[in-house]
């Protein structure tokens, strides 16, 4: 009998020893479970895209390629570290920096993420910046926006909540309330404390997987509380409720996680901070709200009609990174004009607003659109048909030509159109290629007929510069 007891005790000791020697993150990290959600995943993308269009009409985006690229790189590292059970292939995470000095960030359903320059300027290191982004994309990965929408029984379909950008902007700081004053927010201006804690915990897990110390997230929250006028200050609490003991439970969770070893160079963050110091200071959300939105951002304010008088394209090119989807190089005297579903690049005098619509006489437009066809030729035909419905004067000028676009099969075709601005003929060249998800990437290049020959080489160089991640 004593021998049996000894054997049982030894077995118990071995089990305990094996548990103690296992990686602690495998034993004790807090399990996060996404809330029930009746909506299909593609509805998150649909709603987020609609909200992003409204956001970019209201907020000024920072026109600095290096800062945008840096934040996109941090975001990409984090998105790749989201645990497999919360990965949604339909989501395409993108990251843009707003030229706003408030310490804020928010993410829309489907992955459309916005980071204020003030957050970068307030962070002590890249880990603190990454922590806030990880928290925001955790809301996306857990589908908190549409899950919360489902709780509002009077909304039976997501079509009825296309304007709830503020509802899903569970961002850092009072962004939902301030955007609500600008006409973006609508029905749900904050996440529940339960959802906040889930995003804190999943954010910590994502940080560890990506090679960041999750304690940096806890430290950044303390910074936000301090700048909000005290622990859990009124602005912070109004839109981003503290579940209670936030700092303590994040630090506790961090102790249970193993941080993956990665090569994160702290000099990158230091250089970006220095770059921001050399730029004109950003405005506050209060100033933007009082002055009618992002007036300094050409895509968000009313613009005069194009004059048609433009400088010839510079021989020097500047590269822009658009989220984590593609990069493109354009003449450095052209402006980047983010316009929701697409981005345009055009020279001063070559773009503007006509009858409430954005138009351009010189430049390029790049975007992604959903198509039903899976063959490139048929998909391009489908896109051209849809394009022609709003451009009755558009006619084919050439046949399709084979192209190499971002190292993959592409097509180009030249069309003619009557310019809405000048009433004169313009040439429109369209380049297309299919992405891995079946969507069509398109590039529209426009110049007046009399100037088209001189622009051809410029357009070809732009198309050759495109690099695609998808």
C-alpha angles and dihedrals in degrees: 000000000000089000090054091051090049091050091049091049091049091050091050091050091051091051091049091047092050091051092050092050095048117098101278093223089063092055109038115017112125115261114233119204121194114235121252112276125186094193124092116247094247089064089066089058093046093050094043093051092052092048092047091057090055093045092053091050089056108034128062113237120214110252098212119115097201095052092045091049093049094052091045090053092051090047093048091052090052096044090053088054096056107121113260094247089063098042114113114189089204091064118088108191114214130179130207130174118228118213092235126122097212114106097249147128134169139178129211126214111283093033107287100152130187126192123191116226085232089069091056091046092050097046118097095210143356091271092063091050091046091050094060092045089049090052092050097048088047087066087053096046091048089047092230094158097061093034088057091045089054090059090063098085096195089067108073097170135029088238087075093057102049089126100055098107090132090051094060096037093096084163134156110280131359096321096128095053094045094047088047088061088054094054098259102098120067129155114000113038100176144023121246120261088249091058091045092056091047090053091048092053098041088045089056090050092049091049093052091047090051094049101260127125106247089213086076087068091055091048092051091052088055089053090051092049091050093051091046092066102269140340106330092356120202098263092047094047094046095066107012107040116205110236088211129267088026096160093046098050094045090052089047091050091048089059089058095052132083112223111222115233112248137159104256111165110209090203090073092064092045092052093049091049089052091048091054091051089058092053126082110274119265125244126246123250088247091057092047092050092049093047096049105262132297099350092162091057110081091212094057106046136063110272132197118249115273114273093209089225106116139159117251112264114276117248088227117081131209122207122225126192114212107206109294094311107083147338126220137183121219135170108291093234090063121092127232109236113188107202108176108261093024143021127228130201118201142147124255109278091024099085139041146115127301122180090343094308130108111243135172134194098192128028143039139292122203127190148138124243135182117247133183097217120083096197114086095226093048092043090052091048088052092050093047091050091053091046092051092055089073095036108054093173094058115116134176113255100175141017123256116287124201114245140178107233118182089340094304139094112293143168135213132194133178120225134180124225139173109246114240088212105048102016087230129121116272131186118233120194117193124198122190142181135168121248123219091258091057096255121130121243111206136185120197116197118191134187134149114268093247091054099036098099092056091050098048095086091046091054092047091052090049092051092047090053096058117114118187131202100199 
